[in-house]
Every structure is written in C-alpha cells, then in structure tokens.
Amino acid sequence: MADETSGQPGAAPSQQPPVQTFSHEYVKELRQESAGYRLRASEAEKKANEAAEASKKAADEAAERVKKSEEAAQARIIRAEIKAHAIKAGIVDVDGLAMADLSKLTLNDKGDVVGAEEAIDALRKAKPYLFAKTTSSSGKPGEGQPPTRGDPKQKRATEMTAEEYQAFKRSKGLK
C-alpha cells in the first residue's frame, strides 16, 4: 500500500512537527534582550581582565619591593659583618672600610658572609696603616701604623744626658 503523504510505496508516514511562528515584535524584543545580555557579559569580561591586569601589576610591584628590601637587608648584614671582621683584625678606623672591595661578598644559605676574611686581608695588604701594629718579623718601627702627625713627644731637660742637652741647645740656637 502506498503512503498517501509521500506518494512512495513502503515509506513511513512523515511526522513533521508543526511549524511555529513568532510575531515580529516578540522576536525583536528577544533580540534586544539577548543584545543586552551580550553587552553586560562583554563589560563584565572587560572588568575582569582589567582587574586581572591590575592584580598582576600589584603582585609584580610587591615582588619588586620585596626583592629590593631583601637586597638592602643583605647589604646591611654584609656591612655589619665586615665591620666585625675588621675590628677583630685590628682596624684603626672603621671608615677605612670604604676603601675595601666589598663587591665579592655574599651571604650563604646559613646567613654567613662569604669572602669577608679575604676582603680584610686584601685591605690589610693594600693599606696597612689602617690596622693596629702587629708583630712584624722585619722589626721595622711604625710598620702597620698610620702616619704620625708632628714631632714625637720631646724629652724633658731633666731626662736628657749632658750630651743630649748640649745638642738640643745647639739645635735651638742657644749657648
């Protein structure tokens, strides 16, 4: 028997849903509503992106401040440790450390300064007058001492021998 709707023998009757149509005003209203949702979604996405960028920028700035603070703290620790090593080595004036090469000094994982002894030794070799007199095998007087100012303390006449006293008077132009 032939299908009455399709006109072909043996074909199943077609079951198409009835076509629904909406009014032009209703479709226009739905499109406006959808456009509003899309606009709000794009604004929300834009705000989220701005917030993410601001958050990343703040995190980067905070990390930079932390890094600078850590570097400053390490520099303070290194300066304090090098002063301690210099005082232990017998430095006369701590301001003399400005002449030392501190660029090679670092902190290890335990917080100890690496290279402090070498820096102090190099400074001692380059500027020995910055350090207190140490026992020297050469026996030269004043070695390792800062330069002296003026004359050494003069003896009193009562402490001089007769020859020393006569030599002193001649040097001053006295009889």
C-alpha positions in Angstrom: 0.0 0.0 0.0 1.4 3.4 -0.8 1.9 6.2 1.6 -0.6 8.9 1.0 1.6 11.8 2.0 4.8 10.9 0.3 3.5 9.1 -2.7 6.1 6.4 -2.4 5.2 2.8 -1.7 6.5 1.4 1.6 7.6 4.7 3.1 6.7 5.6 6.6 4.3 8.5 7.1 6.3 11.6 7.8 5.9 13.1 11.2 7.0 16.7 11.0 6.3 18.9 13.9 4.0 21.8 13.1 5.9 25.0 12.3 5.6 27.7 14.9 6.0 31.3 14.0 6.5 34.2 16.4 5.4 37.7 15.9 7.9 40.3 14.6 7.6 42.3 17.9 8.3 39.3 20.1 11.4 38.4 18.0 12.6 42.0 18.2 12.1 42.0 21.9 14.1 38.7 22.3 17.0 40.1 20.2 17.1 43.3 22.3 17.2 41.2 25.4 20.0 39.0 24.0 22.0 42.1 22.9 21.7 43.4 26.5 23.0 40.2 27.9 25.9 40.1 25.4 26.7 43.7 26.3 26.7 43.0 30.0 28.8 39.9 29.5 31.4 41.8 27.5 31.5 44.6 30.1 32.0 42.0 32.8 34.7 40.3 30.9 36.4 43.6 30.3 36.3 44.5 34.0 37.6 41.0 34.9 40.5 41.5 32.5 41.3 44.9 33.9 41.1 43.5 37.5 43.4 40.7 36.5 45.9 43.1 34.9 45.8 45.4 38.0 46.3 42.4 40.3 49.2 41.1 38.2 50.8 44.6 38.2 50.3 44.9 42.0 51.9 41.5 42.5 54.8 42.4 40.3 55.3 45.7 42.2 55.1 43.9 45.6 57.6 41.3 44.4 60.0 44.1 43.3 59.6 45.8 46.7 60.3 42.6 48.5 63.4 41.9 46.3 64.7 45.5 47.0 64.1 45.1 50.7 65.9 41.7 50.8 68.9 43.2 48.9 69.0 46.2 51.3 68.8 43.8 54.3 71.6 41.7 52.9 73.8 44.7 52.3 73.3 45.8 55.9 74.2 42.4 57.1 77.3 42.3 55.0 78.4 45.8 56.2 77.9 44.8 59.8 79.7 41.5 59.4 82.6 43.1 57.6 82.9 45.7 60.3 83.0 42.9 62.9 85.8 41.2 60.9 87.7 44.4 60.5 87.5 45.2 64.2 88.6 41.7 65.0 91.5 42.2 62.6 92.6 45.3 64.4 91.4 48.1 62.1 92.2 51.6 63.5 89.4 53.4 61.7 86.2 51.6 60.5 85.7 54.4 57.9 88.7 52.9 56.1 86.4 50.0 55.0 85.2 52.4 52.3 88.4 51.5 50.5 87.7 47.8 50.6 86.3 45.9 47.7 83.0 44.6 49.1 81.6 43.6 45.7 82.6 40.0 46.0 81.0 39.5 49.4 77.8 37.4 49.5 75.6 35.6 52.1 75.4 31.9 52.0 72.2 29.9 52.9 73.0 30.0 56.6 73.3 33.8 56.5 77.1 33.9 56.9 79.2 36.3 54.9 81.4 34.6 52.3 84.7 36.3 51.5 85.0 38.6 54.4 88.4 37.4 55.6 89.8 37.7 52.1 88.5 41.2 51.7 90.0 42.3 55.1 93.3 40.6 54.2 93.4 42.4 50.8 92.7 45.7 52.6 95.4 45.0 55.1 97.9 44.4 52.3 96.9 47.4 50.3 96.5 49.9 53.3 98.5 48.5 56.3 98.3 51.8 58.1 94.5 51.2 58.7 95.3 48.4 61.1 96.9 48.4 64.5 100.6 47.5 64.8 101.0 43.8 64.7 104.2 41.9 65.5 106.3 42.0 62.4 109.2 39.8 61.6 111.0 42.7 59.9 111.2 44.7 63.2 110.8 48.0 61.4 109.3 50.6 63.7 106.0 52.0 62.6 105.2 49.3 60.2 101.5 48.8 60.1 100.9 52.1 61.8 99.1 55.1 60.4 101.3 58.1 59.5 102.1 60.2 62.6 101.5 63.9 62.9 104.1 66.3 64.2 107.1 65.6 66.3 107.2 62.7 68.8 107.0 63.7 72.4 110.2 65.5 73.4 112.2 64.6 76.4 112.5 67.0 79.4 115.8 68.5 80.2 116.0 66.5 83.4 115.6 63.3 81.4 118.4 64.1 79.0 122.1 63.3 79.3 124.6 66.1 79.2 125.5 65.5 75.6 121.8 65.3 74.6 121.1 68.6 76.4 124.0 70.4 74.7 122.9 69.1 71.3 119.4 70.3 72.0 120.6 73.8 72.9 122.7 74.0 69.8 119.8 72.9 67.6 117.7 75.7 69.0 120.4 78.3 68.7 121.2 78.6 72.4 124.6 78.7 74.0 
